[in-house]
Amino acid sequence: MTLITRRAFGKTVAAVLGAALMTSRALAAGNAKEHTVTIKGFKFSPANITIKAGEMVVFTNEDGAPHTATADNGAFDTGRLGKGGSKSVEFSEAGIFEYFCDVHPSMKAKITVQS
């Protein structure tokens, strides 16, 4: 028969609970739906999308020129994305988020977030 000390038992329980917590967080994060906005030809595509609160939008620049996705109201800003660069933005609250490229202000688009 194998005997274990209370300390060893406590460490084992802590390790199992920690692993379970990390797994549940990973599963919760994995359930968030991702949407893609491609920046190409000096346009955001799609230019208008509707998502649900808690979902993410991944902005990917396929142009040779740098671009940003910058919210009109300051709610988000991807920073400058070079060719092939991408940035994920999570939208936790409902609302309408109009945005533009800070480098090329004529580039405009909109994300509608539903609750």
N, C-alpha and C positions, 0 to 999 in steps of 0.2 A: 504494500500500500504506500502511495506517495503522499507525504504531508507537505502542505504549503503554509507559509506564515501569513498572518493577516496583512502584513506589508506587501508581500508578493501578490496576494489575492487582490488587494486594493489597486496595485499598479496594473494588473491584468484587466480589472473592471474599468479603470480609467482609460486604458488604451482602447478597449472595445467601444466604450461610449464615445470617445473622441473620434474614432474611425466612423462610427455610425452618424455622428453629427456632420462630419465632413462630407460623407456620402449623401446625406439628405440635402445639404446645401448645394452640392454639385448637381443633384437631380433637379432641385428647384430652379437653379440657374439654367440648366439645360432645357427646361420647359418653356423658357421665354422665347417667343418667336422672333426670328430675325428677318428684317426686310432689307433689301439692297437698293441703294440709290447709286447709279453709275454716273460719273462725271465724264462726258465725252462730247467732243465737238462743241465745247463751250456751252453745254446744256446739262441740267440735272435730269436724269431719266430713271423713273418717271418724275414728271414735274410736280404732280400732285398725288399724294398717297394718303390712305386712311389706315390707321393701325389702332390697336387697343392699348390702354394704359398698362405699363409694365413690359411692353415689347421694345425691341431695339431696332435701330436703323444703322446699317453699315454703309458709310459713304466711301466709295472707291474712285480714285482719279485715274482715268485711262488716257488723259490728254498729256501731251508733252509739257504743257504749261502748268505752273502751280495753281491750285484752287483752294478755296475754303468753303465750308458750309457754315454760315454765321447767322444765327437767329436775329431777326429784326429787334426783338425785345431783350436780347442778351441771354436768353435761356440756355443756349449752347453755342459752341464754336469749335470746329474740328481743328483749328490751326491750319497752317499751310500744308497741303498734301502734294507732294511731288508725284511724278508719274509712277503708278503702281502702289502709291500710298493709300492707306485706308484708316478709318477711325470709326469706332462704334459709339453710338449715343443711345442711352436708355431714356425712354419717355415714361415717367412714373405718374404724371398727372394729365387729365383730360385737357384739351384746349386746341387751339389752332396756332400753329407755329409757322409763320412765313419766314423764309430765309433767303440769303443771297451769297454770292462769292465776294469776299472783301477785296480780292484782287481785280475782279471783273464785275462791278456792281450791276451790270445789265443782266447778269445771270440770276434768275429768281425762281423760287419754287415754294411749295407749301406742304406741310404735314398736318393732318387732322388726327388728333388722338381722342378716341372715344373711351368712356369709362366702362 
